[in-house]
Amino acid sequence: MAGSTTHGVGRSTPLRVDAQRNLEHVLRAAREVFGELGYGAPMEDVARRARVGVGTVYRRFPSKDVLVRRIAEEETARLTEQAQSALGQEEEPWQALSRFLRTSVASGAGRLLPPQVLRVGAAAEDGAEEEGAARVPHQRQAALGSAPELRVVGARTSVEDEPSEDSGAGALLEVVGRLVDRAREAGELRTDVTVADVLLVIATAAPALPDPAQQAAASARLLDILLEGLRSRTV
């Protein structure tokens, strides 16, 4: 009897370890594939990168939408945490915004931003005026009246192409809006810079290059240039 119990434990424990290892491989592969090819990349590419069968991926994530949402939520939560950290640890408004941008770009999170947080304009191409489209907190029309608003647009395209809108984007936009407001009120940020611009900087300054050292150098250089473009000319 005891031997049977021991045998059962011996057999079940490796299965649990293998399942956890496979999940980690799939999530890591998904971050890499979606980061390189976008959220439209097929599940087969994720499975190939994870070195598992596509059936293994679907056992953990019954649809691509579920996997995409998981990755988008993780990356959005990471960016939100980085923004909150910058707010809490930097007293100077510009330093807080700069720290957030540098940390986010260095982490490569811009390549995995949910597409809806990058939708710029009063009406997106696929129709942002549908009921329930949320305006970004703290990010109204800029003082000069020339910069568009950023909206969180309800996902109306195929779930195979982008995450749904409930992936934590609201919290991210709110805290980034606070960083932007503080820097603008301190006179250190151009008055026409919006939350949309800041998020576009994160996405733009995180190129996917094959050599890690080259990627880091290119990202740092590009971010330096973009930061200069964001600063108020009176500073």
Summary of the structure (lengths in Angstrom):
residues: 235
radius of gyration: 20.8
end to end distance: 78.2
largest distance: 80.9
contacts: 715
relative contact order: 0.12
helix: 62%
strand: 3%
